[in-house]
Amino acid sequence: MNREEIIAKTKEFLSEEFEVDSALILPDNNLQETLDLDSLDYVDLVVVIEDSFGFKVTGEDFKDIVTFNDFFDLLENKFKK
């Protein structure tokens, strides 16, 4: 899966799961603020990623994630492994 496909799929499940307009999911926007995430929402996000992409992520994976671009980088790197 290439980066554009990852971004498209991610926007789709994030907008659906977190009820946010996909137009707000921009590379430089803050992930936590845009999705209004609390600690339980991160658990939901991990589950959705696993269901959507078939690989595991952990809370540790999110420690350096600030923007959606950081998040897309994480997902892209997981695909390369």
N, C-alpha and C positions, 0 to 999 in steps of 0.2 A: 504494500500500500504506500503510495507516495504522499508527500506532505499535503498537497491540495486535497486528496481524498480523506486524509486524516482530519484536516480542518473542517471539511464539509460534514463528515460524519459526526465530529465532535460538536459542531454548532447545532446540528439536528437534535442530538440527545440532551445537550445542555439546555437548550431552549424549551424542550419538552419536559424534562425532569425538574428543572428549577424555575419554570414558568417565566422566562426572560426573553425579550425580543432578541432574535438572532442577530439583528443589526447592531446590538450593543456588544456583541462578542467580537471585539476588534483586537488585533495583536498587542497593542500598547495599553489596552484597558486593564485595570486591576481585576484579577480573577475573583478574589474574595469579595471585594466591594460590589462588583457588577452582579454576581450571583447571590449576594447577601448570605454568604456561607458562615455557618457556625460549626462547632466541632462535630455535631451529629450529621450535618450536611456533607462533611468530608467523608464520613463513613459511606453515605449514600453514593457519593461521587466515586469512591473506590469500587463499589459494587457495580455501578453503571459502566465503568471502564472495563472491568473484568467481563461483564456480560456483552459489551459492545465489541471489544477487541480481542478477548480471549487470553489476555495476559494479566498477571498480578502486579499491583502497585501497593506500596505501603505508605504509611504516614510519613516515614522518613523521606520518601520520594518527593514530598511536597514542601520540604523545609526551605528550599530555595526558589519556590514558585511564587512569583509576584504577579506577572502579567500573563495574559493568554498566550503570548508568544513563548514564554517560559514553559507553559503547560503543553503547548504543541511540540516544543523541543523534547520534553519528557516522553511524550507518546511516540514521537518519531524515533527516539533513541531506543525505546523498548522494542519497537518493531525490528530494529537492526540486530538485536541480540538473538 
